[in-house]
């Protein structure tokens, strides 16, 4: 039984991705902030946005045995969640940002670890703890940039102690769960190595490049692979091309919406990054729900 994420957690793929991450550290040491942010934007707006552009296809696959009325309700609910995310960021930004980080913590952890445990542990807590560890690593090492973005969105100034304390608590919690799971610590060594590499990257790169590298390389690409394995059977020719054809309309609409927003609204340049993260948050809410449904579908652990 192979999980949907099997191909990207196999060591031969893992170390290839780790090598790219090490190269990213070198790039962050010698590349300018503009070069780093430009590379991150290209990656996020292509593979990053694309990995969430086929949610409706996944919904159609999951509800293929349901009535058209049921599928229509699901579609309306999906669009409603997107609009709700936008409304929250416009009118209740503090709750919106907190919700985005919370949902993303679980979503990142679920994609990275799904199907890799044969032991009984609380997966919700474990997934959330892992995602929170990634975020707190990034926030702590990129404290000044993170605080600036949070302030632009919520008008709150968060002290460094909050991030450092959160990183310590989450790290201890993550280790405690691993110990209680009774899984050999040796099997987690590659993951500890990855966390160490990410910590170095986050400390040297810009906030956007550090986030973008993790988001694209360690989340979006494995997610794309998972979705393709779920949507298409083994007889499908060029499944990656089929996925692109199916997702391209939504992908273009998403990028067009973001582009029009920047074009028609006279925004200070220093707010560009906060608006960009708000955009990612709005499309992350429904995507996280859809991916959760996909991973819990019957047969998702089958080849």
N, C-alpha and C positions, 0 to 999 in steps of 0.2 A: 504494500500500500504506500503510494507516494503522495505526499501533500502537494498542494498547489504551489507552494514556495520551495519545493525540494531542490530544483535545479540551481537556485541562487544561494542555498545554504550548504550545498555540497562544497567541500573544501577547495576543489580545483577552481570553482567560480569565485569562492570567497576570497582566496588569495590574489586572484586577478584584480578583483575590485579593490582589495586592500592596497595593491600596487598602484592603482590609479589614485587612491587617496593619498598615498605618500608623494606621488608626483604633484598632487594638488598643493601639498604643503610647500614643496619647492617653488611652485608657481606663486604662492601667496607671499613667499619671502622676497621674490624679485619682481613680481608684477605690481604695477601701480594699482591704487584703489579703483580707478576707472576701469582698468583691464579686468580686475577681479569681478567687479559689479556687472560689467558687460557680459562676461562669460556666464555668471550666475543667471542673469536675466534671460539670456538665450536658452540656457538649459531648462529653466523653470517654465518659460513661455512655450517651449516645444514639448519635451518629454514630460515635464511637470504637469502642465495643463492637459496634455493629451491623455495621461493616465487616468484622468477623471472624465474624459469626454465620451466614454461608451457606457455610462451608467444605465442609460435607457435600454441599451442592448442587453445588459445583464438582467435588468428588470423583466424584459420580454422573455429571456431564457428561463428565468426562475418561475415566471407566471404563465408559461406556455400552456399549461393544462387548465388554466383558469379562464373565466369568461372575459369577453371584451370589456364589460362593465368594470370588472375587478381591475383589469390592467389600466383602464382610464382613471380609476380612483388612485391607483398607485402613481400614475403620471402626474396627476393634479397634486398629490401629496408631495412629490419630489419638487415640483416647481414652487409649491408653497414654502417648502423648507428653504429653498434658495432665496426667495423673497423675504422670508422671516429673518434670515441672516443679514441681508442688506438693511432691513428696518432696524434690527438690533444695533448694528454699527452706527446707524444714523442717529438713533434716539437714546439708546442705552449702551454706549460704547464700553463701559466698564464690565457689564455682564457679558456683552458680546465677546470681548477679548478673552475673558476668563473661560467662557464656554468653548471658544475656539481652541485654546491651549489644552483644556481638559479633554475635549473630543479628539484632538490630534494626538495626545499622549497615548490614548487607547488605540487609536487607528494605526499609528506607527508601530506600536508594540505588536498588535495583532498581525500586521503584514510581515513583520520580521520573524515572529516566532510561531505562527500558526502551523499546527500539525507536527511539531517537533518534540512533543512530550507524550510519553506513554505512562506517565505517573500522574497521580491525582494532586493537582495544585489549583489554587484559585486563579484561573486564567485571567479573569477581569482585573484583578489586583496586579498580577504579574505583568500583563501587557501595559497597563497604565503606568506601573512603576518604571518599566523600561523606557517608555516614551518620555516620562517626566525626567528621567536621568539624562536623556539626550538634550531636552530643552534646558534643564538647569546647567548642564555643561556649557551650552552655548551662551545662555544668559549671563552666567558668572564670568566667563572669559571675555565676553563682549558687553560688559556691564554698561559702559558709557553710551554706546550706540543703542543698546536695548532700552535703557531708561529714556533716551530721547524719543524713540519710536513709541513707547508706551505713553509718554507724556503727551505726544501729539494726538494720540487716539483718545486717551482717557483724562488728560489733565492731572494725572497722578505722578508724583515723584516717589519712586520706590527705592529705599536704601539698599546698599550693597549687602548688608547683613541678611536681608530676606533671601536673596539669591544664594549666598554662601550657605546659610542655614538650611535652605531647601535642598541644596546639592548634597550636603552631609547626611541629612535625614533620608533622602531618597536612596543614596548609595548604601546606607546601612540597611534600609528596608529591602533593597534589591538583593543584597548578600544574604540577608536572613531568609528570604523566600527560597533562594538557591539551596541553602543549607537544609532547610526544612523539606525541600523536595526530594532529598536523599539521592540526588543525581550527582555522579562523580564530578568534582570540581575540574578535573582534567578536561572534561568535555566542554567546559565553558572557557577554556584558555583562549581559543580564537576570538571569542566575544570580548574578553578582557583586553586582548591586543587591539581589537577594533576600537574600543572605547578610549584606549590610550592614544591611538592615532588621531581619533576625532578630537580629543582634548588638545593635542598639539596643534591641529588644524584650526580649531576655534580660537586658540590663543594668538595665532599669527595672522589669520585671514580677516577680511572684513566681515561684518555681521551677515551681509547678503551672500557673500561667497561661501562662508561656512555653512549657513543654512541650505543654500542651493546645492552644494556638493552632497550633503546628506540626503536632501529631499529628492534629488534626481537619481543619484547613483545607488543609494541604499534603500530608497523607498519606491520611487516611481518606476524604475526599470523592473525590479522584482514584481511590482504590482501589475505592470503590463503583461509580464509573463504569466502571472496567475490568472489574469482575466482571459487571456487568449486560450489557456488550457481549459478554462471553464466554458467559454462561449463556443469554441470550435472543436470538432472531433478530429481524430487522427487522420481522417481521409481528406480533410480540407487542404487544398493546395495553397501555399503562401499565406498562412494564417496571419502573419504580421501585416501583410499588405491588405488582407481582408479587414483586419481591425482598423487600419488607417482609413480605408475607404468609408467604413461605417461611422468613424468618429470625426471625420474632417469637418462636417457641417457644424457640429456643436463646438468644435475647437475654434473654427473661424468666428463663430458668433461670440464666443467668450472673449477672444482677443479683440474683436471689433468693439465690443461693449466697453472694454477697458480703455482702448484707444480713443473712442469718442468721449469718454469721461474726461480724460486728460486734455483733449482738444477743446471741449466746450466750456470747461470750468477753469477759471484763472487761478491756479493753485501755486503757492510758493514752492520753490524747488525743494526746500527742506521737508515738505510734506509728501513728496512723491513716494518715499519708502513706506510710510504709514498707510497710504492709500493702497499701495501694492499688496501689503500684507492683509489689509481688510478685504481686498478682492479675493485673495487666496482663501481667506476664512469663509467667505460667502459660498464658495463652491466646494469647500471641504465638508461642511455640515452634511449635506445630502449624500455626498460621495462616501463618507465614512459609514453611513447607515447602509447604503447599498452593498459595500464591500463586506460589512458584517453579515448581511443576509446571504451573500454569496458563500462566505466561508462556512456558514452554518447550514447550507443546503445539503441535502442528502447526496452523497456521492462525491463531494468536493475533495475527499482524500483519495479518490481513486485515480488510477492512471488514465 
